Amino acid sequence: MIRLEARARPSVVMTFASPLVALVLTAAIAALLFVALGKDPVRGLSMFFVEPLNGLRPLTEVLLKATPLVLCALGLAVCYRSNVWNIGAEGQLLLGAIAGSGMALWLAQTGFTGPRGAYAPLVLVAGALGGMLWAGVTALLRDRFNASEILVSLMLVYVAQQLLNYLVFGPWKDPKGFNFPQTPTFDASTWLLPIARGMRLHWGAFVALAAVLLFWIFLFRSWRGYQLQVGGLAPAAARYAGFSSRSALWTALLLSGGMAGLAGAMEAAGPLRQLTPHVSTGYGFTAIIVAFVGRLHPVGILFSGILLSMMLIGGELAQSRMGLPNALTGVFQGLLLFLLLACDTLIEQRLRWRRATPDGRPA
């Protein structure tokens, strides 16, 4: 019989090294998958881990995709450290994109124009408020009716997607858009401007970098962050200390929703400059993996966001250059998370082989 037995002293070194171990194992399994598909494993791995960094422009594309991942994952890290399981960052991102786009369209309709990027902060604020509103629905149902935040936040993703489809196929559809489901292009005053001419990377990347620092301060250098983490690790101790679980619930979900909504507004006002049904390519769901690979730590999330961004771009390159299915990216993401959880389990516990008696009990 094989049993798991808790280790007296889990290895501190392996605790920090397990994401790297999981990544190496993922790459090894990926190589086997390439061989099974009849492809060169070296070339396949280079598409995921070399080509996305091969030059300045590819690097800026990696950072562009990492920006929404990092923003969403920072909010999710606060939730998970508080023992609040928000699975609906994707829906909150979509609501942020809708709210930010609504602000951009309203400004253009009412004649508020100005220099390029002058009203971009209003769009971002509207996006953050939209994400907070959508996360607030989950918080309200959990607070008042004890509904599972896992199910509620997940189901609201599909409601948000249908609302987005209704708007871009209906009242917000561009009459000059050749019947494509998209809004008119935003006025230049609401654009999130690129850092340099000829690049799509915008100033939102610096917002994400500043958010990493602010969330580190909030989680590890503020009294409120301490309350949230105590409530997540030891709910009974938090109640004994007088910490409010309701306040922690609302704080975690509103922060998470606000960050996801901010990411959605950045996608609409930054590289797209309009609202389409594909404003998100699953950033909210991928951010869950980013948060756990980053150890729910802001600095770790920054690096894991870049890693997962490389995998997203690598999947696109493998599809176009090697004829591999784009779903392979999702397979690698799932493998990475599964192997990380397996490594963490073996760090905390060890396998024990015991001879079993005829009645099935260990000898």
C-alpha positions in Angstrom: 0.0 0.0 0.0 1.1 3.5 -0.8 0.3 6.2 1.7 1.1 9.9 2.1 2.8 10.9 5.4 3.4 14.5 6.5 7.0 15.5 6.6 8.3 16.9 9.9 10.2 19.7 8.1 9.3 20.4 4.5 12.3 21.6 2.5 12.4 25.4 2.2 14.6 25.2 -0.9 12.2 22.9 -2.7 9.3 25.1 -1.8 10.8 27.9 -3.9 12.2 25.6 -6.5 9.1 23.6 -7.2 7.7 26.0 -9.9 11.0 25.5 -11.8 10.9 21.8 -11.3 7.3 21.8 -12.6 8.3 23.8 -15.6 11.2 21.4 -16.5 8.8 18.4 -16.2 6.2 20.2 -18.3 8.9 20.9 -21.0 9.9 17.2 -20.9 6.3 16.0 -21.3 5.8 18.6 -24.1 8.8 17.2 -25.9 7.3 13.7 -25.8 4.0 15.1 -27.1 5.9 16.7 -30.0 7.5 13.4 -30.9 4.1 11.7 -30.7 2.7 14.3 -33.1 5.6 13.7 -35.5 7.2 17.1 -34.9 10.8 18.1 -34.0 10.7 18.5 -30.2 13.7 20.9 -30.2 12.0 23.2 -32.7 8.7 22.8 -30.9 10.1 23.8 -27.5 12.0 26.7 -29.1 8.6 28.1 -30.3 7.4 28.3 -26.7 10.6 29.3 -24.9 13.0 30.9 -27.4 11.1 32.6 -30.3 8.9 34.8 -28.0 12.1 36.4 -26.7 14.0 36.6 -30.0 14.2 40.4 -30.5 12.9 43.6 -29.1 9.5 43.5 -30.8 8.7 39.9 -29.8 9.7 40.8 -26.2 7.3 43.7 -26.2 4.5 41.4 -27.4 5.3 39.1 -24.4 5.0 42.0 -22.0 1.8 43.1 -23.7 0.1 39.8 -23.0 1.7 39.6 -19.6 0.0 42.9 -18.5 -3.6 41.6 -18.2 -2.4 38.3 -16.7 -0.4 40.0 -14.0 -3.2 42.5 -13.1 -5.8 39.7 -12.9 -3.5 37.4 -10.9 -2.7 40.1 -8.3 -6.3 40.4 -7.5 -6.8 36.6 -7.4 -3.8 36.3 -5.1 -5.5 38.5 -2.5 -8.7 36.4 -2.8 -6.9 33.1 -2.4 -4.8 34.2 0.5 -8.1 35.3 2.1 -9.7 31.9 1.4 -12.1 33.5 -1.0 -12.2 31.4 -4.2 -12.9 33.7 -7.0 -13.0 31.8 -10.3 -14.7 34.5 -12.3 -11.9 36.9 -13.1 -12.7 36.3 -16.8 -16.2 37.7 -16.4 -15.0 40.6 -14.3 -12.4 41.4 -17.1 -15.2 41.4 -19.7 -17.3 43.7 -17.6 -14.4 46.0 -17.2 -13.9 46.0 -21.0 -17.6 46.8 -21.4 -17.6 49.6 -18.9 -14.4 51.1 -20.3 -15.7 50.9 -23.8 -19.0 52.5 -22.8 -17.1 55.4 -21.3 -15.0 55.8 -24.4 -18.1 55.7 -26.7 -20.0 58.1 -24.4 -17.2 60.6 -24.4 -17.0 60.6 -28.2 -20.8 60.9 -28.5 -21.0 63.9 -26.2 -18.2 65.7 -27.9 -15.5 65.4 -25.2 -12.4 65.3 -27.4 -8.8 66.3 -26.6 -5.2 65.3 -27.2 -4.4 61.6 -27.8 -4.8 59.7 -24.6 -6.2 62.6 -22.6 -9.2 60.7 -21.4 -7.6 57.3 -21.1 -7.6 57.5 -17.3 -11.4 57.9 -17.3 -11.7 54.7 -19.4 -9.5 52.8 -17.0 -11.4 54.0 -13.9 -14.7 53.0 -15.6 -13.3 49.6 -16.3 -12.1 49.0 -12.7 -15.5 50.1 -11.4 -17.2 47.7 -13.9 -15.1 44.8 -12.7 -15.8 45.7 -9.0 -19.5 45.8 -9.7 -19.5 42.3 -11.2 -17.4 40.9 -8.4 -19.8 42.7 -6.0 -22.6 40.5 -7.2 -20.6 37.4 -6.1 -19.8 39.1 -2.7 -23.4 40.0 -2.1 -24.8 36.5 -2.9 -22.1 34.9 -0.7 -22.6 37.4 2.1 -26.4 37.4 2.2 -27.3 33.9 1.1 -24.1 32.0 1.7 -23.9 31.0 -2.0 -20.7 29.4 -3.2 -18.5 32.1 -4.6 -16.9 29.4 -6.8 -20.1 28.6 -8.6 -21.5 32.2 -8.7 -18.3 33.8 -10.0 -17.9 31.1 -12.6 -21.5 31.3 -13.9 -21.3 35.1 -14.1 -18.5 34.6 -16.7 -21.1 33.3 -19.2 -23.6 36.0 -18.3 -20.8 38.6 -19.0 -20.0 37.0 -22.3 -23.6 37.0 -23.4 -23.9 40.7 -22.4 -20.8 41.5 -24.4 -22.2 39.6 -27.5 -25.5 41.5 -27.2 -23.8 44.8 -27.2 -21.4 44.2 -30.1 -24.0 42.5 -32.2 -26.7 45.0 -31.2 -26.8 48.6 -30.0 -23.0 49.2 -30.0 -22.4 47.6 -33.4 -20.4 49.8 -35.8 -22.8 50.7 -38.8 -19.7 51.1 -40.9 -18.0 47.9 -39.8 -19.0 45.7 -42.8 -21.3 43.8 -40.5 -18.5 42.6 -38.1 -19.5 42.4 -34.4 -17.5 45.3 -33.1 -17.9 48.8 -31.9 -16.7 51.9 -33.7 -13.1 52.7 -33.2 -12.6 54.8 -30.1 -11.7 58.5 -30.3 -7.9 59.0 -30.1 -8.4 61.0 -26.8 -9.4 57.7 -25.1 -6.6 55.5 -26.4 -4.0 54.0 -24.1 -1.0 55.1 -26.0 1.9 52.9 -26.9 5.3 53.3 -25.2 7.1 53.8 -28.6 6.0 54.3 -32.1 5.6 51.0 -34.1 5.0 49.0 -30.9 1.7 47.8 -29.4 3.1 47.7 -25.8 1.3 50.5 -24.0 1.8 52.4 -20.7 -0.4 49.9 -18.9 2.6 47.7 -18.5 4.0 50.3 -16.1 0.7 50.4 -14.3 1.0 46.6 -13.8 4.5 47.0 -12.6 3.4 49.6 -10.1 0.5 47.3 -9.0 3.1 44.6 -8.2 4.8 46.9 -5.7 1.5 48.2 -4.2 0.1 44.8 -3.7 3.4 43.6 -2.1 3.1 46.6 0.4 -0.6 45.8 0.9 -0.2 42.1 1.6 3.0 42.1 3.6 3.4 45.6 5.1 -0.2 46.7 5.9 -2.5 45.9 8.8 -5.4 45.2 6.4 -3.4 42.8 4.4 -2.3 41.0 7.6 -6.0 40.6 8.6 -6.9 39.1 5.2 -4.1 36.6 5.4 -4.8 35.5 9.0 -8.5 35.0 8.0 -7.4 32.8 5.1 -4.9 30.7 7.1 -6.7 30.4 10.4 -10.4 31.5 10.3 -10.9 30.6 14.0 -7.9 32.7 15.1 -9.2 35.6 13.0 -12.6 35.4 14.7 -10.9 35.3 18.1 -8.9 38.4 17.2 -12.1 40.2 16.1 -11.3 40.3 12.4 -14.5 40.6 10.3 -14.9 37.8 7.8 -17.6 39.9 5.9 -15.2 42.7 5.5 -12.5 40.4 4.3 -14.9 38.9 1.7 -15.9 42.2 0.3 -12.3 43.6 0.3 -10.9 40.6 -1.5 -13.6 40.3 -4.1 -13.8 44.0 -4.9 -10.0 44.3 -5.2 -9.9 41.2 -7.5 -12.8 42.5 -9.6 -11.3 45.9 -9.8 -7.9 44.6 -11.1 -9.6 42.3 -13.6 -11.8 45.2 -14.8 -8.8 47.4 -15.2 -7.1 44.7 -17.3 -10.2 44.5 -19.5 -10.4 48.3 -20.0 -6.7 48.3 -20.9 -7.2 45.6 -23.6 -10.1 47.6 -25.1 -8.4 51.0 -25.0 -4.9 49.7 -25.7 -4.1 47.3 -28.5 -7.7 46.9 -29.8 -9.1 50.5 -29.5 -12.6 49.1 -29.8 -14.7 46.4 -28.2 -15.0 43.0 -29.9 -16.3 39.6 -28.7 -12.7 38.5 -28.5 -11.4 41.2 -26.2 -10.1 38.5 -24.0 -8.4 35.2 -25.0 -9.1 33.6 -21.6 -6.8 35.9 -19.6 -9.1 35.6 -16.5 -8.8 31.8 -16.4 -5.1 31.8 -17.3 -4.5 34.2 -14.4 -5.5 31.5 -12.0 -2.5 29.5 -13.1 -0.3 32.6 -13.0 -1.3 33.2 -9.4 -0.5 29.7 -8.2 2.7 29.4 -10.2 3.8 32.7 -8.7 3.1 31.3 -5.2 0.4 34.0 -4.6 3.3 36.5 -4.2 3.3 39.7 -6.2 6.9 39.3 -7.4 6.4 35.7 -8.3 3.2 36.6 -10.2 5.2 39.1 -12.3 7.6 36.3 -13.5 4.9 33.7 -13.9 2.8 36.2 -15.9 5.7 36.6 -18.3 6.2 32.8 -18.5 2.5 32.1 -19.3 2.5 35.0 -21.8 5.4 33.2 -23.6 3.4 30.1 -23.7 0.4 31.9 -25.2 2.5 33.4 -27.9 4.4 30.2 -28.4 1.2 28.4 -29.0 0.3 30.8 -31.7 3.7 30.4 -33.3 3.5 26.6 -33.2 0.1 26.7 -34.8 1.2 29.0 -37.7 4.7 27.6 -38.3 4.4 23.9 -37.4 0.8 23.2 -38.0 0.1 22.2 -34.4 -3.3 22.7 -32.8 -3.7 25.9 -30.7 -5.3 23.8 -28.0 -1.8 22.6 -27.2 -1.2 25.8 -25.2 -4.1 24.9 -22.9 -2.6 21.4 -22.5 0.7 22.8 -21.4 -0.9 25.2 -19.0 -2.9 22.4 -17.4 0.2 20.3 -17.2 2.1 23.1 -15.5 -0.5 23.6 -12.8 -1.0 19.8 -12.3 2.8 19.2 -11.9 3.1 22.2 -9.6 0.4 20.8 -7.3 2.1 17.4 -7.4 5.4 18.9 -6.5 3.8 20.9 -3.6 2.2 17.7 -2.3 5.5 15.8 -2.3 7.2 18.7 -0.6 4.7 18.7 2.3 4.3 14.9 2.4 6.3 11.8 1.6 5.3 8.5 0.0 5.3 5.5 2.3 5.2 1.9 1.0 3.6 -0.5 3.5 2.9 -4.2 3.3 -0.8 -4.8 3.6 -2.5 -7.7 5.5 -5.1 -9.9 3.8 -7.9 -7.7 5.2 -6.4 -4.6 3.5 -5.0 -2.9 6.5 -1.3 -1.9 6.7 0.9 -4.4 8.4 
